[in-house]
């Protein structure tokens, strides 16, 4: 992850009033969750399953706290049940920041399936998303996602394109 991207995400979350972050360890997101974990303005909880993180973020929202789930795009598939139950059945939303593994320029062959399935799964769950490809749009995208989530009481995702995640793409 580019240092400048990390700065934009952390400052964007801070400006938007996010206080809680859950994450599943991921190589592209490591600089972000590492920084959040060291920042006293955030409560951070690592999880071993994306569904658990979604549940924690929905619970934080229920308690009046803005939250974010940081997860690789495989996590969308892994958390389908929790996303459907909590979002559709109960009306508890989760804001997700997801790197676009398998995007054009991702050099990992294993990531291709992640990229091919993420958007169709988000569409099937009716989860609106932004694909952010320019660092200068990160903060605005975070604000817009949280505004939409608060109006709809439904999940939203900000997807970070490879352009802003990978050094020397």
TORPA-4810 file (N, C-alpha, C, O; in nm, 3 decimals):
<nodes>
NODE_1_0.085_-0.118_0.000_0.000_0.000_0.000_0.089_0.123_0.000_0.187_0.131_0.074_X
NODE_2_0.055_0.218_-0.083_0.130_0.343_-0.087_0.111_0.418_0.045_0.002_0.417_0.103_X
NODE_3_0.218_0.482_0.092_0.211_0.560_0.216_0.107_0.672_0.203_0.033_0.700_0.297_X
NODE_4_0.103_0.736_0.086_0.008_0.845_0.066_-0.136_0.794_0.070_-0.225_0.864_0.120_X
NODE_5_-0.161_0.675_0.021_-0.294_0.616_0.027_-0.332_0.589_0.173_-0.443_0.618_0.216_X
NODE_6_-0.237_0.532_0.247_-0.261_0.506_0.390_-0.298_0.634_0.462_-0.395_0.636_0.538_X
NODE_7_-0.223_0.740_0.438_-0.252_0.869_0.502_-0.392_0.919_0.467_-0.465_0.965_0.554_X
NODE_8_-0.429_0.910_0.341_-0.561_0.957_0.298_-0.673_0.877_0.364_-0.774_0.934_0.406_X
NODE_9_-0.657_0.746_0.373_-0.761_0.663_0.435_-0.773_0.696_0.583_-0.883_0.718_0.633_X
NODE_10_-0.661_0.698_0.655_-0.665_0.723_0.800_-0.722_0.862_0.828_-0.807_0.877_0.916_X
NODE_11_-0.677_0.962_0.756_-0.729_1.098_0.779_-0.875_1.109_0.735_-0.953_1.179_0.800_X
NODE_12_-0.911_1.042_0.628_-1.051_1.042_0.585_-1.144_0.979_0.688_-1.253_1.030_0.714_X
NODE_13_-1.101_0.868_0.747_-1.180_0.804_0.852_-1.192_0.894_0.974_-1.299_0.906_1.034_X
NODE_14_-1.081_0.958_1.011_-1.080_1.049_1.126_-1.175_1.166_1.102_-1.259_1.196_1.187_X
NODE_15_-1.164_1.230_0.987_-1.250_1.344_0.955_-1.397_1.305_0.951_-1.483_1.387_0.985_X
NODE_16_-1.427_1.183_0.911_-1.566_1.137_0.901_-1.621_1.091_1.036_-1.739_1.057_1.046_X
NODE_17_-1.539_1.089_1.139_-1.587_1.052_1.272_-1.587_0.903_1.300_-1.652_0.859_1.394_X
NODE_18_-1.516_0.824_1.220_-1.507_0.681_1.246_-1.418_0.661_1.369_-1.310_0.718_1.378_X
NODE_19_-1.465_0.578_1.462_-1.392_0.554_1.587_-1.356_0.407_1.607_-1.273_0.374_1.691_X
NODE_20_-1.418_0.319_1.529_-1.401_0.174_1.547_-1.360_0.111_1.415_-1.419_0.141_1.310_X
NODE_21_-1.261_0.024_1.419_-1.218_-0.048_1.299_-1.195_-0.194_1.333_-1.130_-0.227_1.432_X
NODE_22_-1.248_-0.279_1.250_-1.219_-0.421_1.259_-1.148_-0.460_1.131_-1.169_-0.399_1.026_X
NODE_23_-1.064_-0.561_1.139_-0.990_-0.599_1.020_-0.949_-0.745_1.026_-0.927_-0.803_1.132_X
NODE_24_-0.939_-0.800_0.907_-0.879_-0.931_0.890_-0.744_-0.905_0.824_-0.739_-0.837_0.721_X
NODE_25_-0.636_-0.958_0.879_-0.504_-0.928_0.821_-0.499_-0.953_0.670_-0.545_-1.056_0.621_X
NODE_26_-0.441_-0.857_0.600_-0.431_-0.859_0.454_-0.308_-0.778_0.415_-0.282_-0.674_0.475_X
NODE_27_-0.232_-0.825_0.319_-0.107_-0.757_0.284_-0.130_-0.615_0.231_-0.054_-0.525_0.266_X
NODE_28_-0.230_-0.593_0.148_-0.252_-0.459_0.094_-0.302_-0.363_0.201_-0.269_-0.244_0.197_X
NODE_29_-0.379_-0.411_0.298_-0.437_-0.324_0.400_-0.349_-0.308_0.524_-0.378_-0.223_0.609_X
NODE_30_-0.244_-0.386_0.536_-0.162_-0.384_0.658_-0.119_-0.244_0.701_-0.129_-0.213_0.820_X
NODE_31_-0.071_-0.159_0.612_-0.031_-0.026_0.658_-0.147_0.053_0.721_-0.126_0.131_0.814_X
NODE_32_-0.267_0.033_0.670_-0.382_0.107_0.725_-0.418_0.055_0.863_-0.426_0.133_0.958_X
NODE_33_-0.440_-0.077_0.876_-0.481_-0.125_1.008_-0.369_-0.116_1.110_-0.396_-0.103_1.229_X
NODE_34_-0.244_-0.121_1.067_-0.134_-0.101_1.160_-0.137_0.041_1.216_-0.120_0.062_1.336_X
NODE_35_-0.159_0.138_1.128_-0.166_0.278_1.171_-0.286_0.301_1.262_-0.273_0.369_1.364_X
NODE_36_-0.402_0.246_1.226_-0.520_0.263_1.310_-0.500_0.200_1.448_-0.544_0.255_1.549_X
NODE_37_-0.433_0.085_1.452_-0.409_0.016_1.579_-0.319_0.097_1.672_-0.327_0.082_1.794_X
NODE_38_-0.234_0.181_1.616_-0.143_0.262_1.697_-0.200_0.400_1.730_-0.138_0.477_1.804_X
NODE_39_-0.317_0.430_1.678_-0.378_0.562_1.694_-0.482_0.555_1.807_-0.578_0.480_1.798_X
NODE_40_-0.462_0.634_1.910_-0.551_0.629_2.027_-0.692_0.679_1.997_-0.782_0.661_2.080_X
NODE_41_-0.714_0.739_1.881_-0.849_0.785_1.844_-0.937_0.670_1.797_-1.058_0.687_1.781_X
NODE_42_-0.879_0.553_1.775_-0.953_0.438_1.722_-0.951_0.319_1.817_-0.851_0.292_1.883_X
NODE_43_-1.062_0.250_1.821_-1.069_0.118_1.882_-1.054_0.021_1.766_-1.129_0.029_1.669_X
NODE_44_-0.959_-0.070_1.773_-0.939_-0.166_1.664_-0.946_-0.308_1.718_-0.895_-0.339_1.825_X
NODE_45_-1.011_-0.394_1.641_-1.023_-0.534_1.679_-0.995_-0.620_1.556_-1.071_-0.619_1.459_X
NODE_46_-0.885_-0.697_1.561_-0.859_-0.791_1.453_-0.950_-0.913_1.468_-0.986_-0.951_1.579_X
NODE_47_-0.986_-0.972_1.356_-1.072_-1.091_1.358_-1.014_-1.200_1.270_-0.929_-1.173_1.184_X
NODE_48_-1.059_-1.321_1.291_-1.011_-1.433_1.209_-1.111_-1.471_1.101_-1.085_-1.560_1.021_X
NODE_49_-1.226_-1.402_1.099_-1.330_-1.429_1.000_-1.400_-1.299_0.968_-1.436_-1.224_1.059_X
NODE_50_-1.420_-1.271_0.841_-1.480_-1.145_0.799_-1.622_-1.126_0.852_-1.663_-1.015_0.883_X
NODE_51_-1.696_-1.236_0.863_-1.832_-1.227_0.916_-1.835_-1.174_1.058_-1.925_-1.097_1.094_X
NODE_52_-1.738_-1.214_1.138_-1.728_-1.164_1.276_-1.702_-1.014_1.274_-1.763_-0.939_1.350_X
NODE_53_-1.613_-0.969_1.187_-1.584_-0.827_1.176_-1.704_-0.746_1.133_-1.728_-0.637_1.184_X
NODE_54_-1.780_-0.799_1.038_-1.903_-0.732_0.995_-1.998_-0.720_1.114_-2.058_-0.615_1.136_X
NODE_55_-2.013_-0.828_1.190_-2.100_-0.824_1.308_-2.054_-0.721_1.411_-2.137_-0.651_1.468_X
NODE_56_-1.924_-0.712_1.433_-1.872_-0.612_1.528_-1.901_-0.470_1.480_-1.940_-0.384_1.559_X
NODE_57_-1.881_-0.446_1.351_-1.907_-0.312_1.297_-2.055_-0.277_1.302_-2.091_-0.163_1.332_X
NODE_58_-2.141_-0.374_1.274_-2.285_-0.350_1.286_-2.323_-0.321_1.430_-2.406_-0.235_1.457_X
NODE_59_-2.263_-0.394_1.523_-2.288_-0.369_1.665_-2.241_-0.232_1.709_-2.308_-0.166_1.787_X
NODE_60_-2.126_-0.190_1.659_-2.076_-0.056_1.690_-2.174_0.049_1.639_-2.204_0.147_1.709_X
NODE_61_-2.225_0.029_1.517_-2.324_0.121_1.459_-2.449_0.126_1.547_-2.502_0.234_1.574_X
NODE_62_-2.494_0.011_1.591_-2.612_0.004_1.678_-2.588_0.082_1.808_-2.680_0.141_1.864_X
NODE_63_-2.463_0.081_1.854_-2.428_0.155_1.975_-2.395_0.301_1.951_-2.351_0.370_2.042_X
NODE_64_-2.415_0.349_1.828_-2.394_0.490_1.798_-2.254_0.528_1.755_-2.220_0.646_1.753_X
NODE_65_-2.172_0.430_1.720_-2.034_0.456_1.682_-2.013_0.426_1.534_-2.054_0.320_1.485_X
NODE_66_-1.950_0.518_1.463_-1.916_0.493_1.323_-1.801_0.393_1.319_-1.705_0.404_1.394_X
NODE_67_-1.814_0.296_1.228_-1.717_0.186_1.221_-1.681_0.155_1.077_-1.752_0.193_0.984_X
NODE_68_-1.570_0.085_1.061_-1.526_0.039_0.930_-1.472_-0.102_0.942_-1.403_-0.135_1.038_X
NODE_69_-1.503_-0.184_0.843_-1.447_-0.318_0.831_-1.347_-0.315_0.716_-1.383_-0.285_0.603_X
NODE_70_-1.222_-0.345_0.746_-1.116_-0.351_0.646_-1.094_-0.497_0.612_-1.057_-0.577_0.697_X
NODE_71_-1.118_-0.533_0.485_-1.102_-0.673_0.448_-1.068_-0.688_0.301_-1.106_-0.606_0.218_X
NODE_72_-0.995_-0.795_0.271_-0.966_-0.829_0.133_-1.097_-0.862_0.063_-1.195_-0.895_0.130_X
NODE_73_-1.100_-0.855_-0.068_-1.227_-0.877_-0.136_-1.277_-1.021_-0.126_-1.395_-1.045_-0.153_X
NODE_74_-1.194_-1.116_-0.088_-1.245_-1.251_-0.061_-1.342_-1.248_0.057_-1.430_-1.333_0.068_X
NODE_75_-1.325_-1.150_0.143_-1.410_-1.137_0.261_-1.555_-1.113_0.228_-1.643_-1.150_0.307_X
NODE_76_-1.582_-1.053_0.114_-1.722_-1.032_0.074_-1.791_-1.167_0.059_-1.905_-1.185_0.103_X
NODE_77_-1.722_-1.262_-0.004_-1.780_-1.396_-0.019_-1.792_-1.464_0.117_-1.892_-1.529_0.146_X
NODE_78_-1.689_-1.449_0.199_-1.687_-1.516_0.329_-1.795_-1.463_0.423_-1.845_-1.538_0.508_X
NODE_79_-1.833_-1.338_0.409_-1.928_-1.275_0.502_-2.069_-1.263_0.445_-2.150_-1.188_0.499_X
NODE_80_-2.100_-1.336_0.339_-2.231_-1.323_0.275_-2.347_-1.342_0.373_-2.442_-1.264_0.372_X
NODE_81_-2.341_-1.443_0.457_-2.451_-1.469_0.549_-2.471_-1.352_0.645_-2.584_-1.306_0.664_X
NODE_82_-2.363_-1.305_0.705_-2.375_-1.194_0.800_-2.421_-1.066_0.729_-2.503_-0.991_0.783_X
NODE_83_-2.369_-1.041_0.610_-2.412_-0.922_0.536_-2.560_-0.929_0.504_-2.631_-0.829_0.517_X
NODE_84_-2.608_-1.044_0.460_-2.750_-1.058_0.427_-2.837_-1.048_0.552_-2.934_-0.972_0.555_X
NODE_85_-2.803_-1.123_0.655_-2.885_-1.121_0.778_-2.889_-0.984_0.843_-2.996_-0.933_0.873_X
NODE_86_-2.773_-0.926_0.864_-2.768_-0.800_0.937_-2.817_-0.683_0.853_-2.882_-0.592_0.906_X
NODE_87_-2.788_-0.683_0.726_-2.830_-0.572_0.640_-2.974_-0.583_0.594_-3.053_-0.491_0.615_X
NODE_88_-3.009_-0.695_0.533_-3.143_-0.711_0.476_-3.246_-0.740_0.585_-3.351_-0.677_0.589_X
NODE_89_-3.216_-0.834_0.673_-3.315_-0.877_0.772_-3.331_-0.780_0.889_-3.442_-0.760_0.938_X
NODE_90_-3.220_-0.719_0.933_-3.224_-0.641_1.057_-3.205_-0.492_1.035_-3.245_-0.412_1.120_X
NODE_91_-3.144_-0.452_0.925_-3.121_-0.311_0.900_-3.001_-0.253_0.973_-2.997_-0.134_1.001_X
NODE_92_-2.903_-0.338_1.004_-2.779_-0.291_1.065_-2.671_-0.285_0.957_-2.637_-0.387_0.897_X
NODE_93_-2.617_-0.165_0.933_-2.523_-0.149_0.821_-2.377_-0.164_0.862_-2.340_-0.151_0.979_X
NODE_94_-2.297_-0.193_0.762_-2.152_-0.202_0.778_-2.085_-0.126_0.664_-2.121_-0.143_0.548_X
NODE_95_-1.989_-0.042_0.698_-1.906_0.027_0.600_-1.780_-0.055_0.581_-1.708_-0.083_0.677_X
NODE_96_-1.753_-0.093_0.457_-1.637_-0.177_0.427_-1.540_-0.102_0.336_-1.581_-0.034_0.242_X
NODE_97_-1.411_-0.116_0.366_-1.307_-0.071_0.275_-1.237_-0.197_0.227_-1.188_-0.278_0.305_X
NODE_98_-1.234_-0.211_0.093_-1.189_-0.335_0.031_-1.090_-0.303_-0.080_-1.123_-0.226_-0.171_X
NODE_99_-0.969_-0.359_-0.076_-0.880_-0.341_-0.191_-0.926_-0.430_-0.305_-0.979_-0.539_-0.283_X
NODE_100_-0.905_-0.383_-0.426_-0.950_-0.456_-0.545_-0.842_-0.555_-0.588_-0.772_-0.534_-0.687_X
NODE_101_-0.830_-0.666_-0.511_-0.738_-0.772_-0.552_-0.790_-0.831_-0.682_-0.911_-0.848_-0.699_X
NODE_102_-0.699_-0.860_-0.775_-0.739_-0.912_-0.905_-0.771_-0.802_-1.005_-0.812_-0.830_-1.117_X
NODE_103_-0.753_-0.678_-0.964_-0.773_-0.564_-1.054_-0.663_-0.567_-1.161_-0.563_-0.637_-1.145_X
NODE_104_-0.681_-0.494_-1.268_-0.576_-0.483_-1.370_-0.448_-0.436_-1.304_-0.446_-0.335_-1.234_X
NODE_105_-0.341_-0.510_-1.327_-0.212_-0.474_-1.271_-0.174_-0.552_-1.147_-0.058_-0.546_-1.105_X
NODE_106_-0.267_-0.625_-1.086_-0.234_-0.709_-0.970_-0.155_-0.828_-1.024_-0.205_-0.903_-1.108_X
NODE_107_-0.034_-0.846_-0.975_0.056_-0.949_-1.029_0.036_-1.087_-0.967_0.109_-1.181_-1.002_X
NODE_108_-0.059_-1.103_-0.877_-0.080_-1.232_-0.810_-0.186_-1.313_-0.883_-0.300_-1.269_-0.897_X
NODE_109_-0.150_-1.432_-0.930_-0.246_-1.515_-1.004_-0.363_-1.557_-0.918_-0.475_-1.569_-0.967_X
NODE_110_-0.340_-1.580_-0.789_-0.450_-1.622_-0.701_-0.556_-1.514_-0.688_-0.670_-1.545_-0.653_X
NODE_111_-0.521_-1.389_-0.715_-0.614_-1.278_-0.695_-0.716_-1.264_-0.808_-0.816_-1.193_-0.792_X
NODE_112_-0.693_-1.330_-0.920_-0.784_-1.317_-1.034_-0.927_-1.354_-0.995_-1.021_-1.281_-1.027_X
NODE_113_-0.945_-1.467_-0.929_-1.080_-1.510_-0.888_-1.142_-1.411_-0.791_-1.264_-1.391_-0.792_X
NODE_114_-1.059_-1.350_-0.706_-1.113_-1.250_-0.612_-1.173_-1.133_-0.688_-1.283_-1.087_-0.657_X
NODE_115_-1.100_-1.087_-0.790_-1.147_-0.974_-0.870_-1.271_-1.008_-0.952_-1.358_-0.924_-0.970_X
NODE_116_-1.277_-1.131_-1.002_-1.390_-1.169_-1.086_-1.519_-1.189_-1.009_-1.628_-1.178_-1.066_X
NODE_117_-1.510_-1.219_-0.881_-1.632_-1.250_-0.805_-1.679_-1.137_-0.713_-1.796_-1.135_-0.674_X
NODE_118_-1.593_-1.044_-0.677_-1.631_-0.941_-0.579_-1.752_-0.858_-0.623_-1.850_-0.849_-0.550_X
NODE_119_-1.745_-0.798_-0.740_-1.854_-0.710_-0.783_-1.986_-0.785_-0.802_-2.090_-0.735_-0.759_X
NODE_120_-1.987_-0.904_-0.863_-2.113_-0.977_-0.873_-2.174_-1.012_-0.736_-2.296_-1.011_-0.720_X
NODE_121_-2.089_-1.044_-0.638_-2.141_-1.075_-0.504_-2.198_-0.948_-0.440_-2.306_-0.953_-0.381_X
NODE_122_-2.127_-0.837_-0.450_-2.181_-0.711_-0.396_-2.313_-0.676_-0.464_-2.408_-0.634_-0.397_X
NODE_123_-2.319_-0.694_-0.595_-2.444_-0.667_-0.667_-2.556_-0.760_-0.620_-2.670_-0.716_-0.603_X
NODE_124_-2.526_-0.888_-0.601_-2.628_-0.984_-0.556_-2.681_-0.947_-0.418_-2.799_-0.969_-0.389_X
NODE_125_-2.596_-0.892_-0.333_-2.638_-0.850_-0.199_-2.694_-0.707_-0.198_-2.730_-0.655_-0.093_X
NODE_126_-2.699_-0.645_-0.316_-2.750_-0.508_-0.333_-2.671_-0.406_-0.252_-2.727_-0.310_-0.200_X
NODE_127_-2.541_-0.428_-0.241_-2.455_-0.338_-0.166_-2.394_-0.236_-0.262_-2.319_-0.273_-0.353_X
NODE_128_-2.427_-0.108_-0.243_-2.368_-0.006_-0.330_-2.219_0.011_-0.299_-2.175_-0.011_-0.186_X
NODE_129_-2.142_0.049_-0.401_-1.998_0.063_-0.384_-1.943_0.170_-0.477_-1.999_0.200_-0.582_X
NODE_130_-1.829_0.225_-0.433_-1.746_0.313_-0.515_-1.618_0.237_-0.545_-1.566_0.167_-0.458_X
NODE_131_-1.566_0.251_-0.665_-1.430_0.206_-0.694_-1.346_0.332_-0.705_-1.364_0.411_-0.797_X
NODE_132_-1.256_0.351_-0.611_-1.173_0.471_-0.605_-1.040_0.441_-0.672_-0.969_0.348_-0.633_X
NODE_133_-1.007_0.520_-0.772_-0.884_0.498_-0.847_-0.787_0.616_-0.838_-0.679_0.614_-0.898_X
NODE_134_-0.826_0.719_-0.764_-0.741_0.837_-0.747_-0.736_0.872_-0.599_-0.840_0.883_-0.534_X
NODE_135_-0.615_0.889_-0.546_-0.600_0.917_-0.403_-0.678_1.039_-0.358_-0.731_1.042_-0.247_X
NODE_136_-0.686_1.140_-0.444_-0.753_1.263_-0.403_-0.905_1.245_-0.388_-0.973_1.338_-0.345_X
NODE_137_-0.956_1.130_-0.421_-1.100_1.102_-0.404_-1.131_1.015_-0.282_-1.247_0.986_-0.254_X
NODE_138_-1.028_0.972_-0.211_-1.049_0.881_-0.098_-1.133_0.946_0.011_-1.233_0.889_0.054_X
NODE_139_-1.095_1.063_0.057_-1.167_1.127_0.169_-1.313_1.153_0.133_-1.403_1.125_0.212_X
NODE_140_-1.336_1.207_0.014_-1.473_1.234_-0.030_-1.553_1.103_-0.037_-1.669_1.099_0.002_X
NODE_141_-1.491_0.998_-0.087_-1.561_0.870_-0.099_-1.599_0.814_0.038_-1.707_0.759_0.054_X
NODE_142_-1.510_0.827_0.135_-1.542_0.783_0.271_-1.663_0.860_0.324_-1.756_0.800_0.377_X
NODE_143_-1.662_0.992_0.309_-1.775_1.074_0.356_-1.905_1.034_0.286_-2.009_1.021_0.350_X
NODE_144_-1.899_1.016_0.154_-2.019_0.983_0.078_-2.072_0.844_0.116_-2.192_0.825_0.128_X
NODE_145_-1.981_0.749_0.135_-2.024_0.615_0.177_-2.096_0.621_0.312_-2.203_0.563_0.329_X
NODE_146_-2.037_0.692_0.407_-2.099_0.699_0.540_-2.232_0.774_0.538_-2.324_0.738_0.611_X
NODE_147_-2.242_0.876_0.454_-2.369_0.949_0.442_-2.476_0.857_0.383_-2.588_0.852_0.434_X
NODE_148_-2.441_0.784_0.278_-2.537_0.691_0.217_-2.577_0.583_0.316_-2.694_0.547_0.324_X
NODE_149_-2.481_0.531_0.390_-2.511_0.427_0.489_-2.607_0.479_0.597_-2.699_0.408_0.638_X
NODE_150_-2.586_0.601_0.642_-2.672_0.654_0.747_-2.814_0.683_0.697_-2.909_0.676_0.774_X
NODE_151_-2.828_0.715_0.569_-2.959_0.741_0.511_-3.035_0.611_0.483_-3.156_0.603_0.503_X
NODE_152_-2.963_0.510_0.436_-3.027_0.385_0.394_-3.030_0.277_0.501_-3.107_0.182_0.491_X
NODE_153_-2.946_0.293_0.606_-2.928_0.185_0.705_-2.893_0.054_0.636_-2.944_-0.052_0.671_X
NODE_154_-2.806_0.065_0.536_-2.763_-0.054_0.463_-2.614_-0.042_0.434_-2.557_0.067_0.432_X
NODE_155_-2.553_-0.156_0.412_-2.409_-0.163_0.388_-2.366_-0.077_0.269_-2.444_-0.052_0.177_X
NODE_156_-2.240_-0.034_0.274_-2.175_0.032_0.161_-2.029_-0.014_0.158_-1.973_-0.055_0.259_X
NODE_157_-1.969_-0.005_0.040_-1.829_-0.044_0.027_-1.752_0.059_-0.054_-1.800_0.110_-0.155_X
NODE_158_-1.633_0.087_-0.007_-1.538_0.165_-0.084_-1.430_0.068_-0.129_-1.361_0.008_-0.046_X
NODE_159_-1.417_0.053_-0.259_-1.319_-0.040_-0.317_-1.201_0.042_-0.368_-1.219_0.138_-0.443_X
NODE_160_-1.082_0.004_-0.327_-0.963_0.077_-0.367_-0.895_0.005_-0.483_-0.846_-0.107_-0.469_X
NODE_161_-0.892_0.072_-0.598_-0.829_0.016_-0.716_-0.680_-0.004_-0.699_-0.617_0.057_-0.612_X
NODE_162_-0.625_-0.090_-0.782_-0.481_-0.120_-0.774_-0.395_0.005_-0.790_-0.285_0.012_-0.734_X
NODE_163_-0.444_0.104_-0.864_-0.366_0.226_-0.886_-0.326_0.293_-0.756_-0.218_0.351_-0.747_X
NODE_164_-0.412_0.285_-0.654_-0.383_0.353_-0.530_-0.332_0.258_-0.421_-0.300_0.301_-0.310_X
NODE_165_-0.326_0.131_-0.453_-0.278_0.032_-0.355_-0.139_-0.019_-0.381_-0.068_-0.055_-0.288_X
NODE_166_-0.099_-0.024_-0.506_0.026_-0.090_-0.543_0.131_0.014_-0.583_0.108_0.099_-0.669_X
NODE_167_0.248_0.005_-0.519_0.360_0.090_-0.557_0.408_0.053_-0.697_0.411_-0.065_-0.732_X
NODE_168_0.444_0.150_-0.776_0.503_0.128_-0.908_0.420_0.037_-0.997_0.474_-0.055_-1.059_X
NODE_169_0.294_0.062_-1.004_0.206_-0.023_-1.086_0.234_-0.005_-1.233_0.169_-0.069_-1.316_X
</nodes>
